[in-house]
Amino acid sequence: MPDQDQNNTILPDRPRVAVLGLGQMGLVSAAMLADAGFATVSMWGHTQAESDELIQTRRSDRLADFVLPDAVSVSNDPGRALDCADLIVSAIPVQATRGAWSSIRGAVPDGSAVVSVAKGIENGTLMRPTQIIADAIADNPDAPARPSACLSGPTIAAELARGLPATMIAAADTEGLAEDLQRIFSTSYMRVYTHDDLLGVELAGAIKNVIAIAAGILDGLQAGSNAKSALLARGLAEIARLGAAMGASPSTFFGIAGVGDLATTCFSPEGRNRQCGEALGKGISLEQHLKDTGHVVEGIATTKSVADLAQRYRVDLPIASAVHAVLFDGLDPIRAISELMSRDLKDETVG
């Protein structure tokens, strides 16, 4: 189990890592760890059928042309997958995180560190991924906190699967853990930076999905590059404004985890949140789009949570509010754009 030494190292030189979730980020996280050669890697999948398919073929219909390295073991038995794990990578969609972790609570080794690669905010509780996990498996509220972290940044899974160059941010609440993650996740195509603002990094990764839906709406309406660039700039201002109100460092939102991730999500044709917005802009209903794709779109549920956070912290988020109205109140996307453009004229403020 992790044991912090005099050099502030949390994880051993070659940790045992368990990856939870067989979705896109779970698959590429396991592959990166195997490619780097710094860890022994296992994966846990919730269903027997999906686990068996991955074991037999080393492929998944969730990620085209991806082949899981032979060095990665796969199981739907949490006891087997998590046995003696030093680090657990949570790659489960945010709204399903609590249920999944609660179901495997008895198999989680004492003292193992946790890193989340999911991006979102839980409905109702308004918790970030690392908070959800801690809450779901807490046996004793007075016990020392389990070392936890997140990995975030501009990381379209399909590009990572092809070995295209990318960067990530490792942010942790325990000294030494971010540096350990930097070491074990770095590969020839992945450069990992460390950060001490776990709150800001998690918020940036979550809220950018809401802005990406708005960017997709503009694409669907063929509103042009001028409008989309303005949306990104003002969307970043909203992310920074809410983050600062919640206690995050404003500078976090102007780095890789903030503007870097925002740009990728809003421009990549493979981004699910942008794709969802584009469908809405083209007049396709939300229900029909989700039925057609069969994918989880994290930004939809996160939009609800962001609206609640904006109310709690009394922060004005016009773009996020417009996305909420389109998704849940039936506001026509064209009308939403018109209302944003007709807001009172004022000086530009960022954050």
ZIUR-V692348 format. One record per helix or strand of 3 or more residues. SS is the DSSP state (a for helix, b for strand). FROM is the first residue (numbers start at 0). LEN is the number of residues. If there is no record, write none. Layout:
<<SS/FROM/LEN> <SS/FROM/LEN>>
//
This chain:
<<b/14/6> <a/23/13> <b/38/6> <a/47/10> <b/72/3> <a/77/4> <b/86/4> <a/93/10> <a/104/3> <b/112/4> <a/128/9> <b/147/5> <a/156/5> <b/165/7> <a/176/9> <b/189/6> <a/197/24> <a/224/21> <a/249/5> <a/255/12> <a/271/10> <a/285/8> <a/297/16> <a/317/11> <a/332/9>>
//
